[in-house]
Amino acid sequence: MCIAKSVGLGARNDVADVRIVQILLNLNTEAWSGATRQQLAVDGQIGPNTIDAIRAFETRALGLPASDGLVAPGDATMARLLAGLPPGPTKEKLGIVMPRAMPKRIDLYYEPLVRGMTRYGIDSPLQIAHFIAQLAHESGSLLYAEELADGSAYDGRTDLGNTEPGDGPRFKGRGLIQLTGRNNYRDYSQFTGIDYVGNPGRLALDPFACVDVACWFWQTRKIGPLAEADDARAVTKRINGGYNGLDDRLEHLARAKALLGL
C-alpha cells in the first residue's frame, strides 16, 4: 500500500503519508481541479487545501455524491489516484516511494537512476520495485552516498579484502548501495577503468557513479532473480549480509509495488 495510515479529516496524518497523498493529488489535478488546475504544496502538513482537494477528487473523479475528506490505505480513492498516474518513471513517483527524500536529492539522482536501470536491465516491475526499495533504505532516501560510520569496524575483514592497516575506513560503504571493502572497490575499478582503489572517496562524489555501482552490484551479485521471486528477505541478505532495516525496506517496497500495480 502507498500509505500506512489514513489521511484527511480526523485521520492519523503521518507526514510521509500526507506527502504521498499530496503528490498523488497533484498528479491527478485534471481529475479534480477543473480549469483552475490548483497544485498543492507537498509539505506533509494536513490543512484545508489538502482536505478540500480530497473532497473535490472524490466527488469529481469518483462521482461520489459527498465526500468525508478522507483517504484510507487500499480504499477506492487510493485505487483511483494510482490508476490516474502518468506512464513511465517520473520524479514525482520516486517521491512517492521515498516520501522523506528531499526534492533536490531526487533531482540529483533521477536521471542517473533512469539511465542506470536501463543500462543494466533492471526493467521488470518486480526488479524495479525491489531495487528502488533497497536503494532507498541503504541511502537514507537518497541522503547519503557515503556510510556515516568511520569504517573502522571493517579493518582486518579479510573476507572483504581489507588486508592493510586502515583499509576499513578507506574502503567503507559508498554509492547508493554502500559498496564496501578493498576487493569490491578493486573489482568495480577493473569494470569501469576508473581507479577507485587509489581514490575511493571519488565514488561518493559523482551521482552517476553512485547509481552505476549500485546497478553493477545488483547485476554481479545476481540479485535480479531473487527480486523476480519477490523474496525481499533474500534480496536484503544478499545486499546487507543480514536483515538490518528489513521493516523499512519492506515499507519502501510496498509503496513501489503499489505504484507499479503489483
N, C-alpha and C positions, 0 to 999 in steps of 0.2 A: 504494500500500500504506500501511496505517496506521502500521506500524513499519518502520524501515530495517534493523534488526539483530534477532537473536533475543533473547528474554527468558526468564529462568528459570535452571534448574540448569546451571551451567557455560557460560552464554551470555555474549554481549558486554555486555548490560545497560546500555546507554546510558541516562542519566537520563530523557530525553524518551520513549524507547520504554517504559521501565518505568512511567512515569506513565500512558501511554496504556493499557497492559495493565491496570494497577490500576483505572483509570476504567471500562474495559470490563467487568472482572470485577464491579465494584460495580453496574453497570447490569444485569448478568445474575445478581444474587445469588440469585434464586429457583431458578435452574437448578443451583446447586452447593452452596448452604449449608444446604438443608433448613429446619428450624424455627428454627435459631439466627440466620439472617439476619446473618451476620458481614459487616461492612464493613471494607475495607482502608484503611489510611492512604495517601492519594495523595501520596507523598513522593519518588517516583522512586528509592527505595532497595530493592534486591532483598534479601529475607530469607526466613525460614522461613514466615511468614504468607502472603506472596505466592506462594511456590512451592507451599505446601500448597493454596492456592486454585486454582492452575492444575491441580494433580493432581485435586482434587475436581471441577473443571469438566469435565475430560476424561473422568473415569470416570462421572460422573453425567449430564452433559448430552450427551456424545458416546457414552456407553455403552462406552467402551474398557475392556478387562479390566485394564489397567495404564496408568500414565502416566509419562513421562520428566520431567515438570515443566518442560516447555519449550514456548514459543510461538515460531514462526518466521514471517517475512513470507509471506503468501499460503497458509499451511497450513490444514488443516481446522479447527483450533482457532480461528484468527483468523476464518475464514469464519463459524463458528457464533457467535462473540462478536458479530460485526457483525450477523448475522441476528437476534439477540435484542434489539437496541436498540429502545426505545420509539419510536413515530412522532413526527414533528414536531420542531421545534427545541427544544433544551434547553441549559442552561448546561454540562452535562457534555459534550455533543457539541462545543460550542465549545472546551472544554478539550482535547478530543482533537485538533482541528485545530491548536490553539495550545498545545501541551503546556508551553511555557515561560511562558505567561501566568499572572499571579498571580490567585488566586480573587477578590480584591477588585476587580481590574480587569474581570474577566468580569462580576461583579455590577453594576459601574457601567455597562457598555456593552451588556449583554444585551438589556434591554428597548428601548433606542433602536435597536438593530440590527433586532430583530423588527419594530418599527413602521416603521422607515425602509425596509427592503427591501419590506415590504408596500405602503407608500405609493407607491414608485417602480416597482413591478412587477418587482423583482429576485427572481423567484419560481420560475424554472425550475431544475432541478438543476444544469445547467452554469453558469448565471449566478451562482447562489448559491456554487458551488464556486470559481469564478474571483474573484468579488467578495471573499469572505472571505479567500482566499489572498493577494490583493493588499493588502488592508487589514492583514492580519497582518504582512506584511513592512514596509509603509510605517510602521506604528505601533510596530514592535518588539514584536509580540504584545500590543497594547493599552497598552503602557507610555508611549508618547509621543504627545501631541496637539499638540506644537509641535516644529518642527525644532531639533535640537541646535546646529547651526551658527548663527552670528550673522546670516546672511543677506547679509553684505556682498558676497558673490560675485554677488548679483543686482543690485547697483547699476548703473545705466546700461543694464539689459536692456530696451530699448525694445520688444522683442517681447512682454514681459510687462506693458508699460505703465509701467515704472519710469522715469519721466522727471524726477523731482525728487530732489534730494540726500537720501539716507537712505531712499529707497523700498525698497532691498534688505532691510535689517533690518526695516523697518516692515511689509513685506508678505511676510515669509519664510513657509515652509510651516507651515500649521496645519490642524487637523482630522485625521481618521484616514487620509485620502488627501491629506495635505500640499498644500492649496490655496496657490498661490504667485503673487505679482505683483499690482500695483495693478489691472490690468484684470479679473482673476478675482475679486478682492475686490469691485470695483465691480459686476460682473455678479451676483454672489451677493447683494450688498446689495439690488440692484434686485429680485431674485427674492423675497427674504424680507421686504423692507420694514424691515430692521434695518440700521443704519449700521455696517458692519464696516470701512468705509474710514476713518471718523473714529476708530474704536476697534478696530483689528484684533486686539489681544490677546484681546478678548472671545470670539473664535471658538474658542479653545482651552479655555475655561473651562466650557462647557456641554456635557455628554456628548451631549445630543440634537442640538445644533448640529454637534458633531464628526462624528457619523454622518450627519446630514442633508446636510452639504456634500459628503461622500464620495458619497452616493447621487446628489445633484444633479450632481456632476462626471461620474459614471458615465453618467447619462442624457443630459446635454447634449453630452458628447463621443462619444455613440453607441458606447459600449464593449460594450453588450449583444450586438450581432450578432457581434462578434469572439469573445466568450465562447461564444456558441452554436455558432460554428465550431470551438471548442476550440483556438483559436490563442493559446497562452499568450505567445508572443513578441510578437505584435501587441498583445495586451492590455497587456503590460508597457511597450511602447514608447509607447502612447497615454497611459499614466499617467505614466511616468517620463521620457519623451523619449529613452530609450535602453534598455539592458538591465541596469542596475545591480541586483545582487542576484537575478538570474534563478534561480540554483540554489535559493536559499532560497524564492523564490516557488513554484517547482515542487514543493518538498518539502511546503509547506502545501497546494498544490493536490492532490497525490496523496492526502494524508490526507482532505481534504474529499470527493474523489471516492469514496474507499473507503466513507466514511460514507453517501454518497448512492447507493451501488450503481452507480456509473458505471465 
